[in-house]
Amino acid sequence: MSAVPVAVPPIVQGPGFWRRAFSHRSFAVGSVLSLLLAFAALLSFVWTPHSPYEIDMGLKLLPPDAKYWFGTDAYGRDVASLLLVGARSSIVVGVIAVGIGLVVGTAFGLLASAKRGWVEEIIMRLADFGFAFPAILSAIMLTAVFGPGMVNAIIAIGIYNIPTFARITRASANAVWSREFVLAARACGKNAFSITMEHVLPNIMSVLIVQATIRFAIAILAEAALSYLGLGTQPPQPSWGRMLSEAQTLMFQAPLLAVFPGIAIALAVLGLNLLGDGLRDLFDPRLARKR
């Protein structure tokens, strides 16, 4: 019996793909900003200008200078060091929360697409129910029971991501199930699990990667919002959202305390959104032709 043909997903492409990628402005700018975010987080593990945990009230609210590049906060901590370590918190929350949504949501979406019928109906109705509990509302409920913290923020954001990935996976997988190579695999006697893992999942991977990049940006924004409300990352671990919260009472004394973490959040979210937009254009041949 001859082998069943498998469509090559758009991720697996030659050097021409990368030439187009880096000539795509959204992808190029998004890649640079995203790499800067990752570099800041990695750098904080080995070096910061000063200790982000050391409090010295004699140095509070210093303006930016050669020693303290972005000045100091109300507790005398170096703002530049807080920003570097805060990037680490944002990435940890984003990676784990999106990972939860990606793994669980994709599994449910693939199951719904493969089984159809009442299984698909139950999963989609559960997804609709999940949309009724956004990340901040879920975090408030978890905090009321278990207390505030990064773990609860991660769980809340991860739960919020599951319905999104489930719906996108199911819609993309349904389109693949009607393709000729899947029909050929079914005619050869392959079961639904084998077809899903060998044919369906590889051909929707590009869609999932794009969505994960965009959800990563949303997760960083949600983590900052939860930390701003006191529900996310807790002291003494630095967080961009909590830096904004602490700066709001000092807007007239030291307005830059709110500017620097605000710019960091904006650049991180902008970079990931541009990266996701670029990946979407590059992975979709119709959009690539239009460009």
Residue pairs with C-beta under 8 A, 6 or more apart in sequence:
1 188
4 181
4 184
4 185
4 188
4 190
4 199
5 181
5 184
6 181
6 198
6 199
6 202
7 179
7 181
7 199
7 203
9 202
9 203
9 204
9 205
9 206
10 206
10 282
10 283
10 284
10 285
11 205
11 206
11 209
11 283
17 282
20 282
20 288
21 27
21 28
21 278
21 282
22 28
22 31
24 278
24 281
24 282
24 291
25 278
26 274
26 275
26 277
26 278
26 281
27 274
27 275
27 277
27 278
27 279
27 281
27 282
28 278
29 271
29 274
30 270
30 271
30 272
30 273
30 274
30 275
30 276
30 277
30 278
31 271
31 275
31 278
32 271
33 267
33 268
33 270
33 271
33 272
33 274
33 275
34 268
34 271
34 272
34 275
36 267
36 271
37 87
37 90
37 91
37 267
37 268
37 271
37 272
38 91
40 83
40 84
40 87
41 84
41 87
41 88
41 90
41 91
43 84
44 81
44 84
44 85
44 87
44 88
45 88
48 78
48 80
48 81
48 84
48 85
49 68
49 69
49 78
49 80
49 81
50 68
50 77
50 78
50 80
50 81
51 77
51 78
51 81
52 77
52 78
52 81
52 82
52 84
52 85
52 238
53 77
53 236
54 76
54 77
55 75
55 76
55 77
56 75
56 76
56 77
57 75
57 76
58 76
59 68
59 72
59 76
60 72
60 73
60 74
60 75
60 76
61 71
61 72
61 73
61 74
61 250
61 253
61 254
61 257
62 68
62 71
62 72
62 76
63 71
63 254
63 256
64 70
64 71
64 256
65 71
68 78
68 79
68 80
69 78
69 79
69 80
70 78
70 79
70 80
70 83
70 256
70 260
71 79
71 254
71 256
71 257
72 78
72 79
73 79
73 82
73 243
73 246
73 247
73 254
73 257
74 246
74 250
74 254
74 257
79 243
79 256
79 257
79 260
81 238
82 238
82 243
82 261
83 238
83 240
83 243
83 260
83 261
83 264
85 237
85 238
86 238
86 239
86 240
86 243
86 261
86 264
87 240
87 264
87 268
89 150
89 223
89 227
89 233
89 237
89 238
89 239
89 240
90 220
90 223
90 224
90 239
90 240
90 268
91 220
92 150
92 154
93 150
93 153
93 154
93 157
93 219
93 220
93 223
93 232
93 233
94 216
94 219
94 220
94 223
95 216
96 154
96 158
97 153
97 154
97 157
97 158
97 161
97 219
97 222
97 223
98 158
98 161
98 212
98 215
98 216
98 219
99 158
100 154
100 155
100 158
100 159
100 161
100 162
101 157
101 158
101 159
101 160
101 161
101 162
101 164
101 165
101 215
102 161
102 165
102 208
102 212
102 215
104 158
104 162
104 165
104 166
105 161
105 162
105 163
105 164
105 165
105 166
105 168
105 169
106 165
106 166
106 169
106 201
106 208
108 123
108 126
108 127
108 162
108 166
108 169
108 170
109 123
109 165
109 166
109 167
109 168
109 169
109 170
109 172
109 173
110 169
110 170
110 173
110 196
110 200
110 201
111 119
111 123
112 119
112 120
112 123
112 124
112 166
112 170
113 120
113 169
113 170
113 173
113 174
113 177
113 196
113 200
114 173
114 177
114 192
114 193
114 195
114 196
114 200
115 192
120 170
123 166
123 170
124 166
124 167
124 170
126 163
127 162
127 163
127 166
127 167
128 163
130 159
130 160
130 162
130 163
131 163
133 141
133 159
133 160
134 160
135 156
135 157
135 160
135 222
135 226
136 156
136 222
136 225
136 226
136 229
136 231
138 155
138 156
138 157
138 159
138 160
139 152
139 153
139 156
139 157
139 226
139 231
139 232
140 231
142 152
142 155
142 156
143 152
143 231
146 152
148 230
148 231
148 232
148 234
149 232
149 233
149 234
150 232
150 233
150 234
150 237
152 231
153 222
153 223
153 226
153 227
153 231
153 232
153 233
156 226
157 219
157 222
157 223
157 226
160 222
161 215
161 219
164 211
164 215
165 208
165 211
165 215
168 207
168 208
168 211
169 204
169 208
172 204
172 207
172 208
173 196
173 200
173 204
176 182
176 199
176 200
176 203
176 204
177 195
177 200
179 203
181 199
182 195
182 199
182 200
185 194
185 195
185 198
185 199
186 195
190 198
206 279
206 283
207 283
209 279
209 283
210 276
210 279
210 280
210 283
211 276
213 272
213 275
213 276
213 279
214 272
214 273
214 276
216 272
217 268
217 269
217 271
217 272
217 273
217 276
218 269
220 265
220 268
220 269
220 272
221 265
221 269
223 232
223 233
223 239
223 241
224 232
224 239
224 240
224 241
224 244
224 265
225 232
225 241
226 232
226 241
227 233
227 239
227 240
227 241
227 242
227 245
228 241
228 242
228 244
228 245
229 241
229 245
230 242
230 245
232 239
232 241
232 242
233 239
233 241
233 242
235 242
240 261
240 264
240 265
241 261
241 265
243 257
243 260
243 261
244 258
244 261
244 262
244 265
246 257
247 254
247 257
247 258
247 261
248 258
250 257
251 258
280 287
281 287
281 288
281 291
282 288
